[in-house]
């Protein structure tokens, strides 16, 4: 019974996450004012979702490639390619929340994670492409400042240090 009620609670929380995201988009389209705190909260959760979706794409691409090789070796058909989750649990200082990312950008970020994992694109190119997707989302949400995605990857690749060095030299 506890599992069932938790599932119902999750469904309500996911519906709320999607509703808040879409509420902001609708308000922006209709040129209505949107609570700045809500917009910021959704933007930060969306950034976390984008990062998690990229990681999910990388992990699932590796598994999918392995399953495809097994299927080919055994003369079987390839399995269906994996798809990203549109809802992610985001952990914050004030608790855990669901974040929603629409299917199209989620699929693009997921695919880029896979391409990075299989070394079909560089880390720099992955960051650049994911940031372009994120910037479109920030614009749709009416977020004044671009939120940087895949910071963990930039740090891992040593790109953050290069940006800081360039800023110091030009400043």
Rosetta blueprint (number, residue, H / E / L):
1 X L
2 X H
3 X H
4 X H
5 X H
6 X H
7 X H
8 X H
9 X H
10 X H
11 X H
12 X H
13 X H
14 X H
15 X H
16 X H
17 X H
18 X H
19 X H
20 X H
21 X H
22 X H
23 X H
24 X H
25 X H
26 X H
27 X H
28 X H
29 X H
30 X L
31 X L
32 X L
33 X L
34 X L
35 X L
36 X H
37 X H
38 X H
39 X H
40 X H
41 X H
42 X H
43 X H
44 X H
45 X H
46 X H
47 X H
48 X H
49 X H
50 X H
51 X H
52 X H
53 X H
54 X H
55 X H
56 X H
57 X H
58 X H
59 X H
60 X H
61 X H
62 X H
63 X H
64 X H
65 X H
66 X H
67 X H
68 X H
69 X H
70 X H
71 X H
72 X H
73 X H
74 X L
75 X L
76 X L
77 X L
78 X L
79 X L
80 X L
81 X L
82 X L
83 X L
84 X L
85 X L
86 X L
87 X E
88 X E
89 X E
90 X E
91 X E
92 X E
93 X L
94 X L
95 X E
96 X E
97 X E
98 X E
99 X E
100 X E
101 X L
102 X L
103 X H
104 X H
105 X H
106 X H
107 X H
108 X H
109 X H
110 X H
111 X H
112 X H
113 X H
114 X H
115 X H
116 X H
117 X H
118 X L
119 X L
120 X L
121 X L
122 X L
123 X H
124 X H
125 X H
126 X H
127 X H
128 X H
129 X H
130 X H
131 X H
132 X H
133 X H
134 X H
135 X H
136 X H
137 X H
138 X H
139 X H
140 X H
141 X H
142 X L
143 X L
144 X L
145 X L
146 X L
147 X L
148 X L
149 X L
150 X L
151 X H
152 X H
153 X H
154 X H
155 X H
156 X H
157 X L
158 X L
159 X H
160 X H
161 X H
162 X H
163 X H
164 X H
165 X H
166 X H
167 X H
168 X H
169 X H
170 X H
171 X L
